């Protein structure tokens, strides 16, 4: 089971304290993969990636990367499996 652990950090550098956004590279990479599959005409895979993006953005899926490919775990499966 994967668990997200958030622990507040103390004494952050000023540059980090002033940041208003955190860049989510998983979301960026998934959108790049989506565009690549659309441009190559592989619409079935592109549609699947689009669904993964929606689930990931809503917090219902976790994505890990292995060998440059996304591996997805849906949180409903983790709770019921």
Secondary structure as UniProt FT lines:
FT   HELIX           14..17
FT   HELIX           25..39
FT   TURN            40..41
FT   HELIX           43..58
FT   STRAND          61..66
FT   TURN            67..68
FT   STRAND          69..74
FT   HELIX           75..80
//
